[in-house]
Amino acid sequence: MKRLTVIQLLPELNGGGVERGTLEIAKGLVNAGHRSIVISNGGRLVSELERDGSEHIAVPVHKKSLWSLWQVPRLRKIFDEIKPDIIHARSRMPAWLAYLAWKRQSFEQTRFITTVHGLYSVNAYSKIMVKGEAIIAVSETVENYIKTNYPDVEQSKVVRIYRGISPAAFPYGFAASDEWLSQWRSQYPQLINQTVLCLPGRLTRLKGHLDFLTLIASLHAQGTKVFGLVVGGEDPRRASYAEEVRAKVIELGLSDHIIFTGHRADIKEIYSVSDIVYSLSNKPESFGRTVLEPLAMGRPVIAYAHGGVAEILASLFPDGAVELKNLQQLIDKTRQQLDGAKKPNPHNPFLLDHMIQATLGLYQQLADSKPKS
């Protein structure tokens, strides 16, 4: 098998699903004996990336501006010097810059692929994500999005590779350590022996925090005492929304029943002490990692069943599926779960090893096929 040199490009390495997937593939490449390089504007995950054996090249490919086109010659020089087998673009602006540099580079063996991580707005800017010689779709939802919105794309180029997680990272039946539990109870004593409903995700309107608050208020009105746990940091660009959410807590009289934890690195442990985890995004997501993670651990998830989230629920926990914005169904499903305590399917098909092997297999297949014309 040929030793590959693979360059992945994304805006930054500060956290998120795209970033995590990039690091996972990078580590998989290194473990398989390949050379792994990531180009981004940098961020707090660079140290982890390099610790796992990959190289990082800092280039400001993150700004959605025409000024970013000045980076094309720089990228072309990098590509000509490194002579990668694969250039893998994971976001729109880096994809445009990499594509323009790739088309002009002197080394003809390099192959260009993209991953469609999101259900982007359909326009000329987004179309770059379907210009790859191979196009990875992270779910059936994304595959259908490409077919519907870009019918001129050769469907043979589209490869569905589900994102996945490691059973070791999110083991079924996981229980937090006594030490962690002691610290948690010390920090949040009001949660001891209480029913905890958890909504993970940054404070952005997309994540459905207002619906979550309505759910908590409705349960209290019906005599069901629960605590709502909002796990995720505030987005500095959306400070007004965070203020709106906190004002809603006061308006609904929930100040003693809602906790905002901010960003947490111990999400696995938090899932383990949550009675139910929620995903209430008002727009369909391409996949839904924060749904998969708790389900893989055996924690029930109730979610709006659209996009990739619906695919995960159908496989692991159909009882958690709720129609979009159907608040009464959301309340009813929650009460049913609290009364019945159903368990997710322990046989998770969305595995990290599958994602890595399928992606590396695609890299090898492209590297072994004829170069660009």
N, C-alpha and C positions, 0 to 999 in steps of 0.2 A: 504494500500500500504506500502510495506517495506521501511524503511528509509535506504538509500544506503550510502556507503562510496566509493567514486570514486577517483582514482588517475589518473591524466593525466600527461604524460611525453612529453617534447619537449626540444630542445637544450637550448634555451635562451628565455628571455622575453623582447626583445628590440624593437619589432615592426615588422609588417608584417601580412600577411593574416592568417598564421597558428597560430601565437600568438593571434591575435584578436579573432579568432574562439575559441581558448582555453579559453580565458577570458569570452566570451559570454556563453559557456557551463557551465563554473564554476559558473557564476552568476545565470544562470538558475537552477543549482543544489541547490544552497543556497536558492534561492527564493522558491523552491519546498520543502524545509525542509530537504535536504540531506546534507551530509558532503562532502565538495569539497577540494581536495588536489592537488597541482601542484608541480611536481618535475622538476627543470631545473637548469641551471647554474646561473640563476638570470638575472637581467636587469632592465631597467627603468620602466617596467610595473608591477613589483612586488608590488609596493605601491598601484596601482589601484586594483590589484587582491585581496590583503588583505583588502583593504577598502570595497570591495564588499562582504566580509565575507568568503573568501577562505583562506586556509593555504598554505604556500609555504615552500618547503624543498629544500635547495640549495645543489645540487650534480652536479659535473662536468661531465654531460652526453653528452656534446656537441662536444667533440674532436673526429674526425675520425682517431682514432689511436688504435692499439692493447693494448696500455697502459690503455685505457679506460676500458678494461676487469677487471681491479682491482676494479671497482665500482660495479661489480656484487654481491660480498658478502655483500657490504654495502646496496645495494637495497634489497637483500633477507632479511636482518635483518629488514629493514624498513617495508617490506611487512608482515613479520611474526609478527611484533609488532602491526601494524595498522589493519591487517586482512581486507583488502579492499574487497568489492564485485566485483569491476571492476577495472582493470588496462587498461588504454586507451593510447596507444602509437601513436604519431603523426609525428614521424620523424625516419629515418633509424637507426642512431646510438643509440638514446635512446630506440628504439624498440628492437634492439638486446640485449642491456643490461637488459632491463626489461623482455624480453622473457626468457633469460637464468636464471634470478633470479626467475621468476615466476615458471619455470619448476622444480625448486629445493626447493621452499618454502614448509613449513609444513602445511599451511592453504589451504585446498583443495577446499574451496568454491569460491575462487577468479576466475573470468573469465577474459580472455585476449582478447582485441579487438584492431584493428588498423584503422586508417583513411589514405587512399591514397590521399594525397593532391596534388601530382605532377605526371607528366608523366616521372618517373625516368628512367634512363638507365636500360636496362634489364640484370641483372646479379645476382650472388648469394648474393651479398650484399643487393641489392634492394628487393630480394625475401622475406625478413623478413616482408615486409609490407602486404604480403598476407598470413601470418601465423596466423592471428587472428582467434579466434573462430567465430567472426563476422568481416567483413571487410566493412568499410564505404567508398563508392565512392562518391566524391563530385559533380559529374556530370555524364551524360551519356557518355561523352568522356572518363572519367576515368573508368567507367564500361566496356566499349568496350576495353580499354587498358588492363585491367585485363584479360578479356576473350581471347584476342588475344595472349598476351604474357605469360600468366600463365594458359594454358588450363587444367592443372591438379587440379586447385582450384575448389572446389565444388561451383557451382554458387549460390546455396541456401545460402551460407555464405555472399555473396556480397549484400549489402544494399545501394541503392542510396539515399543519403540525400543531397540535394542541399544546398549549403551555402546560407545564406540570410541576409538581412539587415532590420532594423527597419524603418517603415515609419516616425516615430517621429524623427529619426536621419537624414534621408534624405527625407524630405517631398516634395511632388510634388508641383512645383510652388514656391519653397523657394526663398525668396529674402533676401539678406544680410542687416544687420542693417545700419542705417545712420552713426552710429559711425564707424563701420567697413569700410564702403565705404569711409568715410573721410580719415581714416588712409591709406587705400589702394591707394587712389588717391594721397595722399601726398607722399607715397613711390614710386609709379610708375605713375607720371603725364603724361608720354608719352602714357599711355593706355586710357586716357580719350577720350570718343567718338570714339574709334577705334574698329575695328573688331578683336576679340581675339580668337586665336586657341590654345588650351591647350593640352599638352602631359604630363600626370602625370606618374611618375615612376623614380626610381633611375637611375643614369647614368651608365647603363650597356648595353652592345651591344645587349642583348636580346630585349630591349625595342624599338628599331627602331628609334633612334634619327636622324640618317643620312637620313632616308627616310622622316622624318618630315621636316628637313631642306631643302631637295630637293623640297618638296611640297611648302613650303613658298617661295622659290626662283622662282619656276615655276609660282606661282600666281602673284608675283611681275612682272615677265617678261611679263605676260599677262595683266598687268595694274590693278590688284586687290591688293589694299594695305591692308595687314593684319599684325598683330603682333603675333609672336610665343611665347608661354609661356611654358617653360620647368620647371615642378614642381617636385622636387625630389633632394635628396642629392647626393653627389658624393660617390662612393664606394672606400674606401681607397685601396682596393686590385686591383682596376681597374683604377688607376690614369691615365695611358697612354691612356685609352679610352676617359676619360673626356677631356684630352688635344687634342685628335683627333677631338672630337666634336667641341670644341671651335675654333680649327684651321679651321674647315670646315665652321663655321660661317663667319670667316674673308674671306676665299677663295670665298664664294658665295656673298660677299658684304652685309651681313645681320646684321652687328654689331648694327645697329640702329633699327633693327626690331625683335630681339630675346632677351628675358629676361630669365635668369636662376634664379629662386627664391630660390634654395636650398630646404632643407626640410621645410615643412610647416605643422602646426597643424590645419590650417583653410581651409582644402581642400574643405569642403562643400561650403564655401563662394566663394572660387576661382572658383568652378564649376559654381556657380550662375552668375558670371560675364563673363563667357566664352561663346562665340557664338557656338563653336563646341569643343567637347572633342575627343581625339584620343586614339586608342590602336593599336600600330603597331608592336607588338611583332613578331619576325621572327620565333619563335617556338610556337606551340600550347600550350596554358595554360590550366590547369585543370579546371579552372572556369573563373575568370576574374572580380574580385570585383571592380576594377577601371572603368570597363565598366558599371556594374550594378548601382553603386552609382549615377553617373550623370543621367543615364536614368531614375532611380526612381524619380529623381528630375524634370524630364521633359526636361533635357538638351540633345540635339542631340549628338550622338556618331557615329563617322565613324571609322571603325576598320577592320583589316584583319580578315576575317570570317573563323577561324579554331579553333578547340578545343572547350573549354567551352564558349569562346566568341561568337562563332557562335550560340550556343544554346540560349544565352541571347539575341542576336540581333534578332534571329528568333521570339522570343516571344514579344520583346518590341520595336524593331526599325529595321525592315528588310531593310529599305532604306539605312541604314548605313553600310551594308555589302560590303566589297571589297575583291576581290581575292588577295591571298598572293602575295606581291611584285609587284602588278599591279599598277605601279605609275600613269599611265595615267588614270586608273579608279579612283584612289584615288583623283587625281586632279579634274576629272569630277564630282565625287560625292560631293566634297567640294563646287564647284561652284554651283551645283544644290541646295545644302542645303542653301548656302548663298543667292541664288535667291528666293528659295521657302519657306524656314524656316518651314519644316515639324516638327511635334511634336511626341515624343515617346508615346507609349501606356501607359495610366495612371494606368492600372491595372497590377501591378507587382506581379507575382506569387512567386518570390524568397524572402520569408519573414523570418526574424529572428525567430519569434515565431514558424513557421513551423519547422525550423531546430532544435530548442531547444526541442520541444515536440517530434519530431521523434527520436532524439538522446536519450533523457531521457526514452522514451518508449523502445528503444532497450536495454538500460542498465537494465531496469526493467525486460524485457523479459529474458535476459540472466541470471540475478540474480535468477530468479524464476525457471530456467531450471536446468538440472542435471550438476554437476560440471565436471571439466576435469577428464579424465580417468587416 
